[in-house]
Amino acid sequence: MATIALYLSLLFALLYTVPSSAQDLPQTPATATYDYVVVGCGIAGLVTAMRLSEDENVSVVCLEAGPFDHYEDSIQIPQFIGHDIGSIYDWNVTTTLQTQLDGATRPIPLGRAVGGGSIINGMVWNRGNQDDYNSWQSLGNPGWAWDDLLPYFKKSETFTPIFYEGVAQQPVTFVPDVHGRDGPVSVSYPNYYWPQTDNWFRALNQLGVATVYDPDEGTAAGGYFLASDIQPNNQTRSDARRTYYDPFFGRRNYNVFPNSHVTRILFGNQNDHVSLHATGVEYAADAASPRQTVLARREVILAAGAIHTPQLLQLSGVGPSALLNSLNIPVAQDLPGVGRNLQDHCLVYVNYPYQNQSLTTPNECNTNATFNDEAANEYRTSKTGPWTAMPSNGVGFPSLQQIMPQIPPATSEDLVSLLSAAQGRENWTAYLPSTYDASLRRGYEVQLSALLPRLSQNITPAYEILNNNAGVLTVSIMHPLSRGTVEITTSDPFPQPAIDPRWASHPLDMATLVAALQFNDALLHTPSLAELQPSFKPAGVPQSPSSAFLRDWINRGIRTEFHYSGTAAMAPLEHGGVVGANLLVYGTTNLRVVDTSVYPLVPGAHLQAVAYAVAEKAADIIKAAREE
C-alpha cells in the first residue's frame, strides 16, 4: 500500500501543477459560495475539510495563506527534519522581547503551507496521558475526556509496529486496542536503531525511571520509544497534505486554495445585538493584491493555529474590547479570552557531546562525507539506515517524583515548596499578564486546581528529555503554569501579531527546568551514559552546576518546542473561554474553531497526534449539527 501511495504521490506531482506564487492563485468568482469555509489548511483544516466533504451533497473550501510544497527531499526524508524551518514554508515570525528572561526575542516557527506544521515538524507522534484530556472535561467541556477522544486518535492513524533485532530496548509490546488500523496517517518507526539508544534507556532505568513500551496508552511517566508519522515501507513523512488532501484530489466538493491569506471574517448582522452569523471571509494573495470574498452557506471554521486564529478573530472584531477599541476596530463580540491563555512547551538545549571514538552518532551525517554518502545510498536503494532515523525516538517523560531522589535536596525542597504554595492558592494569579481580566483569572485558578494535584503524582510527566544520541539532552516543560498573549498591533491583517509566550514567568516552571538540567547531570554520571564519555566543558556547563548557573543558562537558552495552544480556549465563558464544547465561538451561531487554539490546557505531548484527533472529533460535531 505504501508503494502505491508513493506512486500516486509522484503521479500527482507530475500531473498537477501546484500553485506556488500569487500569480497561480486559483481564480474564483467574487461571489463564490460553499457550504463550509475552512480557514487554514494545516492539520486541523485539512482533516476537517476532508471529513466534511465525505458527504457529496455539501461543498467545502479550505483557504491557505502559504503554497503547496513540491515534495522536496527536505520535507519527505526524515534525515532532513528541521531543514525547512526558516524557509518559504515557515511564517518566520518572532516573539516580543522576553523581559522575564534575557530581554531578547525568539524565533517562532509556524508552518505556512498546505499541510501546515506537519510538513516541517519533528515527526514525533504521541498523545500524552489520559488525565490530560480528563482535565479538559473537568474544566467544563463534556464529551472531551480521554475515552471520548480515543476513537479519534485511532481514526486518524494506521499504526505499524516494528521490531528491532539484537537490541535490549525496543517497542516489543504495544496495546492494540489503543491504536488505529486503517486511518489516513501512517504511524510507525524508522528502519534503523541507533545502538546507544540502549544506553539511554538503561541510564533512565538506573535512576528509577522505568521504560514505558506503549506510551500511547496514556497511563505512565517514564522512558518512551516514540513513534513517528512515517510511511513504514518507503520511510517518508506522512503529513497532513499527503494523507488528507492528495488521496482525495479528485473529490469535486473538496477545494483547497493556496496563497489565500484570509484577512477578515464577514458577519451579516454585526449591528443587530443578536448572536453573530458568519457569512464568509475576505482574503487576498498578499498585501498588494485585491481582496476577494468567499461566502459560507452553513459555517466558517477557523483552523489557522494558535497564533493566527486569535489574530483573525481580533481583526474581525471578536476579542478583548479594550484591545479592539485601541485600534479603532468595531467590537462585534467582546471576548476577553481571545489571544489569552497562550501556552507552549518551552525547551532548553544542552550539548554534552559524546567522545567515545568507537561510537557512531547522527552527527556523522553532517560531518563525515563518506558516512553520509553511504547512508544516502542505503536510503535510496533499500529505505533503511541512518537517513530513516531522526536523531532519536528514545526520549524521557519523567515525573517530578521520579527525578527528586536524584537531584540536589535544595532543588527538591524548592519544587515541593512551590507546589505546596500553588496548591494552597498562594498568589495563584500574581504571575499572569496584567491584561487578563477577572474571568481569565478565575479560569486560571480552575486550571491549576485540575493540574497541580496531577504534578504531584508519579504517573504525570513533568517534562520531556529529547535525547539525540550524540550528547544533546534537551529538556522541555510539559505542563507549564506560565501564560502568554497573542495581540494584534494594527488593523492591517498582514503584519504579524505581538506574540508573548512569557516562558518560565511562573517560578514553578523555572524550578522544574533547573531540576531537569540537574537530572541531566545525574543521567550523564550513570554507568550507561558515562560509557559514551560525555563532555561537559564544550557545552559550557560545568559538572554539577549550581542552581544560579542553571537559571542564567535557562534565561539565555529558552526556545519553543513549537506547541502553541490555548488562545481560543474551550472553557465556560465565565472562565475566559472563547468556544464551548461544541467548538462554537461564544456569541456566534456558525463560527467554530478546530485547531490547537481550543486546548484549555496543553497536553504533555507533541501536539500533532492531538491535532489530528481533535479535528476528527470536530468534523463529527459539525456533521451532527448539520443533521439537527
C-alpha positions in Angstrom: 0.0 0.0 0.0 2.8 2.4 0.9 4.4 1.8 -2.6 1.1 2.6 -4.2 0.8 5.7 -2.1 4.2 6.8 -3.1 3.4 6.2 -6.8 0.2 8.2 -6.5 2.1 11.0 -4.7 4.6 11.2 -7.6 1.9 11.0 -10.1 0.1 14.0 -8.6 3.5 15.8 -8.6 3.8 15.1 -12.4 0.3 15.7 -13.5 -0.8 18.5 -11.2 1.0 21.9 -11.4 0.7 23.1 -7.9 0.3 26.9 -7.3 3.5 28.4 -5.9 3.0 32.1 -6.3 0.4 34.8 -6.0 0.0 34.6 -9.8 -1.1 31.0 -9.5 -3.9 31.7 -7.1 -7.0 29.9 -8.2 -9.4 32.3 -9.8 -12.8 32.1 -8.2 -15.8 34.3 -8.7 -16.1 37.1 -6.2 -19.4 35.6 -5.2 -18.2 32.0 -4.8 -20.2 30.2 -2.2 -19.6 27.0 -0.3 -21.4 25.2 2.5 -18.3 25.3 4.7 -15.4 27.7 4.5 -12.3 26.5 6.4 -9.5 29.0 7.2 -6.1 27.3 7.3 -5.0 24.1 5.6 -2.8 22.7 8.2 -3.6 19.5 10.1 -6.8 20.8 11.6 -8.1 22.4 8.4 -7.4 19.5 6.1 -8.8 16.9 8.4 -12.0 18.9 9.0 -12.4 19.8 5.3 -11.8 16.3 4.1 -14.2 14.7 6.5 -16.9 17.2 5.8 -16.5 16.6 2.1 -17.3 12.9 2.6 -20.9 14.0 2.1 -21.1 14.6 -1.6 -24.1 16.9 -1.1 -22.0 19.6 0.6 -19.2 21.8 -0.7 -16.1 22.7 1.2 -13.3 25.1 0.6 -10.1 25.4 2.6 -8.1 28.6 2.3 -4.3 28.6 3.0 -2.0 31.6 3.1 1.0 29.5 2.1 1.8 27.5 -1.1 1.8 23.8 -1.9 5.1 22.2 -1.3 6.9 20.4 -4.2 7.6 17.0 -2.5 11.1 18.2 -1.6 13.5 15.7 0.0 13.9 18.2 2.8 10.2 17.6 3.7 9.9 13.9 2.9 13.1 12.3 4.2 13.5 12.0 8.0 17.2 12.8 7.8 16.3 16.4 6.9 14.0 17.2 9.7 14.3 20.9 10.6 15.8 22.0 7.2 12.6 23.8 6.2 12.4 25.9 9.4 13.0 29.4 8.1 12.1 28.5 4.5 9.1 29.6 2.4 7.1 27.1 4.3 7.5 28.9 7.6 5.8 32.1 8.7 9.2 33.3 10.1 7.9 35.3 13.0 9.4 36.2 16.3 8.3 36.8 19.9 8.2 40.1 21.7 11.1 40.9 23.9 11.2 38.3 26.7 11.9 40.6 29.6 11.3 37.8 32.2 14.3 36.0 30.6 17.2 37.8 29.0 15.3 40.6 27.2 15.8 39.1 23.7 13.3 37.9 21.1 13.0 34.3 20.0 12.0 32.7 16.6 8.6 31.1 16.4 8.5 28.5 13.6 5.0 28.1 12.2 4.0 26.0 9.1 2.9 28.2 6.2 1.9 25.7 3.5 -0.8 23.2 2.6 -0.2 20.7 5.4 0.9 23.4 7.8 3.3 22.4 10.6 3.0 18.8 9.6 5.5 19.3 6.8 8.2 21.0 8.8 7.8 19.5 12.3 9.9 16.8 14.0 7.6 13.9 13.0 7.1 12.9 16.7 3.9 11.1 17.4 2.5 10.7 20.9 -0.7 11.7 22.8 0.1 12.4 26.4 -1.6 11.0 29.5 -5.3 10.1 29.8 -5.7 12.7 32.5 -4.6 15.5 30.1 -8.0 15.0 28.4 -9.9 14.1 31.5 -8.8 17.5 32.8 -10.3 19.2 29.7 -13.7 17.7 30.6 -13.4 18.7 34.3 -12.9 22.3 33.1 -16.5 22.3 31.8 -16.2 20.5 28.5 -18.4 17.4 28.4 -17.5 14.9 25.8 -13.8 15.8 25.7 -12.4 13.2 28.1 -9.8 10.5 27.2 -12.5 7.9 26.4 -14.2 10.4 24.1 -11.1 11.2 22.2 -9.5 7.8 21.9 -11.8 6.7 19.0 -10.5 9.8 17.1 -6.8 9.2 17.9 -7.4 5.7 16.4 -9.4 7.0 13.5 -6.6 9.2 12.3 -3.8 6.6 12.2 -2.7 3.3 10.7 -0.2 2.0 13.3 2.5 -0.4 12.2 4.8 -1.7 14.9 8.4 -2.6 14.2 10.7 -5.0 16.0 14.5 -4.4 16.1 16.7 -7.4 16.4 19.6 -7.7 18.7 18.9 -4.7 21.0 18.0 -4.5 24.6 15.3 -1.9 24.3 12.6 -2.0 21.7 8.9 -1.5 21.3 8.3 -5.2 21.9 4.9 -4.7 23.4 2.1 -2.4 22.4 -1.6 -2.3 23.2 -3.6 -3.0 20.0 -6.8 -1.6 21.5 -5.4 2.0 21.6 -4.1 2.1 18.0 -5.7 2.6 14.7 -5.6 0.1 11.9 -6.9 2.0 8.8 -6.6 5.7 9.4 -5.0 8.2 6.9 -1.8 8.9 8.7 0.9 6.2 8.7 2.4 5.8 12.2 5.4 3.6 12.6 9.2 3.6 13.4 12.4 4.2 11.4 14.1 1.3 9.8 17.2 2.0 11.8 18.1 1.9 15.5 21.0 3.8 17.0 22.7 1.3 19.3 23.3 4.0 22.0 19.6 4.2 22.5 20.1 1.1 24.7 22.5 3.1 26.9 19.8 5.8 27.2 17.1 3.5 28.4 19.5 1.7 30.8 20.6 5.1 32.3 17.0 6.1 32.9 16.3 2.7 34.5 19.4 3.0 36.7 17.9 6.2 38.1 14.4 4.7 38.7 12.7 5.9 35.5 11.1 2.8 34.0 10.6 2.2 30.3 7.0 2.5 29.1 6.7 0.4 26.0 3.4 1.8 24.8 3.1 5.4 25.9 0.0 5.9 23.7 -1.9 4.0 26.4 -1.5 7.2 28.4 -1.0 5.8 31.8 2.6 6.3 32.9 5.6 8.6 33.1 9.0 7.1 32.1 11.3 6.4 29.2 9.4 6.3 25.9 10.3 5.0 22.4 8.1 7.2 20.4 6.5 6.5 17.0 6.7 8.9 14.1 4.3 9.9 11.3 6.3 7.8 8.8 5.4 5.5 6.0 6.8 2.2 7.2 7.6 0.9 3.7 9.2 3.9 2.0 10.3 5.7 5.2 8.9 9.1 4.2 7.0 11.7 6.1 3.2 11.0 6.4 2.0 14.6 6.7 -1.5 16.1 6.5 -1.2 17.1 2.9 -0.2 13.6 1.7 -2.8 11.9 3.9 -5.9 14.2 4.0 -5.6 16.0 0.6 -3.6 14.2 -2.1 -5.6 10.9 -1.9 -8.8 13.0 -2.4 -7.5 15.4 -5.0 -10.3 14.4 -7.4 -13.1 14.9 -5.0 -15.1 17.7 -6.7 -16.7 19.1 -3.5 -13.3 19.4 -1.7 -11.4 22.6 -2.7 -8.1 23.8 -1.5 -6.9 27.3 -2.4 -3.2 28.1 -1.6 -1.8 31.6 -1.5 -5.1 32.8 0.0 -4.4 34.9 3.1 -7.7 35.4 5.0 -7.9 38.9 6.2 -11.3 39.1 7.9 -14.4 37.1 8.9 -17.6 38.6 7.5 -20.7 38.9 9.7 -24.1 39.5 8.3 -25.8 41.0 11.4 -23.0 42.8 13.3 -25.1 45.7 14.5 -28.3 43.7 15.4 -27.4 43.0 19.0 -28.0 39.3 18.5 -25.7 36.3 18.0 -23.3 36.9 15.2 -23.8 35.0 12.0 -20.7 34.5 9.9 -21.4 34.8 6.2 -18.0 34.2 4.8 -14.4 35.5 4.7 -12.3 38.1 2.9 -8.9 37.0 1.5 -6.1 38.1 -0.7 -2.9 36.7 -2.1 -0.8 39.3 -0.3 -1.0 42.9 0.9 -0.7 44.3 -2.6 -3.4 42.1 -4.2 -7.1 42.9 -4.4 -9.3 41.5 -1.7 -11.7 38.7 -2.7 -14.7 37.2 -0.9 -15.9 33.6 -0.4 -19.3 33.0 1.2 -20.4 30.2 3.6 -24.0 28.8 3.5 -23.5 26.9 6.7 -20.3 27.6 8.7 -17.0 29.3 8.8 -14.4 27.1 10.5 -11.1 28.5 11.8 -8.1 26.3 11.7 -5.3 28.9 11.4 -3.5 27.8 14.5 -2.9 29.2 18.0 -1.2 32.3 16.7 -3.3 33.2 13.6 -6.7 32.1 14.7 -6.8 34.7 17.6 -5.3 37.3 15.2 -8.1 36.8 12.7 -10.8 36.9 15.4 -9.4 40.1 16.7 -9.1 41.7 13.3 -12.8 40.7 12.8 -13.9 42.5 15.9 -14.1 39.4 18.2 -11.9 39.7 21.2 -11.0 41.9 24.2 -12.9 45.1 23.7 -10.1 47.3 25.2 -7.6 46.0 22.6 -10.1 46.4 19.7 -11.1 49.9 20.8 -7.4 50.9 21.0 -7.1 50.0 17.3 -10.4 51.5 16.2 -11.8 48.1 15.3 -15.6 47.9 15.8 -16.4 45.4 18.5 -18.6 42.7 17.2 -18.2 40.5 20.2 -16.4 41.3 23.4 -14.5 38.0 24.3 -11.6 38.7 26.7 -10.1 35.2 26.2 -9.2 35.7 22.5 -5.4 35.7 22.3 -5.0 35.0 26.0 -4.2 31.7 27.8 -1.2 31.1 25.4 0.7 28.0 26.5 3.8 26.4 25.0 6.3 23.7 25.8 9.4 25.8 26.2 12.7 24.0 25.9 16.4 24.4 26.8 19.1 22.8 24.6 22.2 21.5 26.3 25.0 19.6 24.5 27.3 17.2 26.2 29.0 15.7 23.0 29.9 12.1 23.3 33.7 11.5 23.0 33.8 7.7 22.7 35.6 7.1 19.4 34.0 3.7 18.8 30.6 5.4 18.7 28.7 6.4 15.6 26.3 9.2 16.1 23.7 11.1 14.0 26.3 13.9 13.7 28.2 11.7 11.2 25.7 12.5 8.6 26.8 16.2 8.8 30.5 15.8 9.5 31.6 12.6 7.7 31.0 12.8 3.9 31.8 9.1 3.4 29.4 8.0 6.1 26.7 10.3 4.8 27.1 9.1 1.2 26.8 5.5 2.3 23.7 6.4 4.4 22.2 8.2 1.4 22.8 5.2 -0.9 21.3 2.9 1.7 18.2 5.0 2.0 17.8 5.4 -1.8 18.2 1.7 -2.5 16.6 -0.1 0.4 14.9 2.5 2.6 17.0 1.6 5.6 19.9 3.1 7.5 20.6 6.3 9.4 18.7 8.5 6.9 15.4 6.9 8.0 16.0 7.8 11.7 15.6 11.3 13.1 18.2 11.7 15.8 16.3 9.5 18.3 12.9 8.1 19.1 14.2 7.3 22.6 13.1 10.1 24.9 12.2 10.6 28.5 9.0 11.8 30.1 9.8 11.6 33.8 7.6 12.8 36.7 8.8 15.1 39.4 8.6 12.2 41.9 10.9 10.1 39.7 13.6 12.7 39.5 13.5 14.2 43.0 15.7 11.4 44.6 18.4 12.1 42.0 18.7 15.9 42.2 20.2 18.2 44.9 18.0 18.3 48.1 17.7 22.1 47.8 16.1 21.8 44.4 13.7 19.1 45.6 12.7 21.3 48.5 12.2 24.2 46.2 9.9 22.2 44.0 7.9 20.9 47.0 7.6 24.4 48.4 6.4 25.9 45.1 3.9 23.1 44.5 2.6 23.5 48.1 2.3 27.2 47.7 0.4 26.9 44.4 -1.9 24.2 45.7 -2.6 26.4 48.7 -3.7 29.2 46.4 -0.9 31.5 47.3 -0.6 34.2 44.6 -2.2 32.0 42.0 -2.8 34.8 39.6 0.2 37.0 40.5 2.2 35.7 37.5 -0.4 36.3 34.9 -0.2 39.2 32.3 -1.8 42.4 33.5 -4.2 42.3 30.6 -6.0 39.2 32.0 -9.5 40.2 33.3 -11.4 38.6 36.2 -12.8 35.8 34.0 -9.4 34.8 32.9 -8.0 34.9 36.4 -10.9 32.7 37.6 -10.3 30.3 34.7 -6.6 30.1 35.6 -7.4 29.1 39.1 -9.7 26.4 37.8 -6.9 25.2 35.5 -4.5 24.9 38.4 -7.0 23.1 40.5 -7.1 20.4 37.8 -3.4 20.4 37.0 -1.4 20.8 40.3 -2.6 17.6 42.0 -1.5 15.7 38.9 2.0 17.1 39.1 2.4 15.5 42.5 1.6 12.1 41.0 4.2 9.6 39.9 2.3 8.9 36.6 2.3 12.5 35.3 5.3 13.5 33.2 6.5 16.9 34.3 8.9 17.5 31.4 10.4 15.8 28.3 14.1 14.9 27.7 14.9 14.9 24.0 17.9 12.7 23.5 19.7 13.0 20.1 22.1 10.0 20.6 25.1 12.3 20.2 25.1 14.0 23.6 22.3 16.6 23.3 19.8 16.3 26.2 17.2 19.0 25.6 14.6 19.5 28.3 11.1 20.8 27.8 8.3 21.7 30.2 5.2 19.6 29.6 2.7 21.3 31.9 3.6 25.0 32.1 2.0 27.3 34.6 3.2 30.3 32.6 0.7 32.0 30.4 1.2 34.4 27.5 -0.7 36.5 24.9 -1.2 37.0 21.2 -2.4 40.5 20.3 -2.7 42.4 17.0 -1.0 45.8 17.0 -2.7 47.1 13.9 -5.9 46.7 11.9 -3.8 45.7 8.9 -4.1 41.9 8.6 -0.7 41.3 7.1 1.8 42.3 9.8 2.2 39.5 12.4 0.7 39.9 15.9 2.6 40.5 19.0 3.4 37.0 20.4 4.4 37.0 24.0 4.7 33.4 25.4 6.2 34.6 28.7 8.1 31.3 29.1 9.1 30.5 32.7 7.4 33.5 34.1 5.9 31.3 36.8 8.6 30.2 39.3 7.5 26.6 39.3 8.3 26.4 35.6 11.8 27.8 36.2 12.3 25.4 39.1 11.3 22.4 37.0 13.8 23.4 34.3 16.5 23.7 36.9 15.6 20.3 38.2 15.6 18.9 34.7 19.1 20.1 33.9 20.3 18.7 37.3 18.8 15.3 36.4 20.7 15.5 33.1 23.8 15.7 35.2 22.8 12.6 37.1 22.0 10.7 33.9 25.4 11.5 32.4 27.1 10.1 35.5 25.3 6.7 35.3 27.5 3.8 34.1 25.5 3.5 30.9 25.9 7.1 29.7 29.4 7.5 31.2 30.4 4.7 28.9 29.7 7.1 26.0 32.2 9.6 27.5 30.0 12.8 27.6 32.0 16.1 27.6 30.9 18.8 29.9 33.2 21.7 29.1 32.4 22.1 25.3 28.7 22.6 26.3 29.6 25.4 28.6 28.0 23.6 31.5 30.3 22.5 34.4 29.8 19.2 36.2 27.3 19.6 39.0 26.4 23.1 38.1 24.8 25.4 40.7 21.2 26.5 40.5 22.2 30.1 39.9 24.3 29.0 36.9 21.4 27.0 35.5 18.9 29.8 35.9 21.2 32.1 33.9 21.6 29.3 31.3 17.9 28.9 31.1 17.2 32.6 30.8 19.6 32.8 27.8 18.7 29.4 26.2 14.9 29.0 26.3 13.3 28.4 23.0 10.0 27.0 21.8 9.1 23.3 21.1 6.5 24.6 18.6 3.5 23.6 20.7 1.5 26.8 20.9 -2.0 26.4 22.2 -4.9 27.7 24.2 -5.6 31.1 22.7 -9.2 30.5 21.9 -9.8 28.1 24.8 -12.6 25.7 25.1 -14.0 26.7 28.5 -17.0 28.3 30.1 -17.4 32.0 29.2 -17.1 33.0 32.9 -13.7 31.3 32.9 -12.3 33.2 30.0 -13.4 30.7 27.4 -13.8 31.5 23.7 -15.6 28.4 22.5 -17.9 25.9 24.1 -17.7 22.1 24.0 -19.3 22.3 20.6 -16.4 24.5 19.4 -18.8 27.4 18.5 -17.3 30.8 19.3 -19.4 32.4 22.1 -21.9 34.9 20.7 -22.0 33.4 17.2 -24.3 30.9 15.5 -21.9 29.3 13.0 -18.3 30.2 13.6 -16.2 27.4 15.0 -12.5 26.8 15.9 -11.0 23.4 15.5 -7.2 23.9 15.9 -4.8 23.9 18.9 -6.2 27.3 20.0 -9.1 25.5 21.7 -7.0 23.3 24.1 -7.7 24.8 27.6 -4.6 23.0 29.0 -1.7 22.0 26.7 -1.3 18.2 26.8 2.0 16.7 27.9 2.9 15.5 24.4 3.9 16.6 21.0 0.8 18.1 19.5 0.4 16.7 16.0 -1.4 13.5 17.0 -3.6 15.6 19.3 -4.4 18.0 16.4 -5.5 15.2 14.1 -7.7 13.6 16.8 -9.4 16.9 17.9 -10.1 17.8 14.2 -11.5 14.4 13.6 -13.9 14.9 16.5 -14.7 18.4 15.4 -15.7 17.1 12.0 -18.2 14.8 13.6 -19.5 17.6 15.8 -20.1 19.7 12.7 -21.7 16.8 10.8 -24.1 16.2 13.7 -25.0 19.9 13.8 -25.9 19.7 10.1 -28.3 16.9 10.8 -30.2 18.6 13.6 
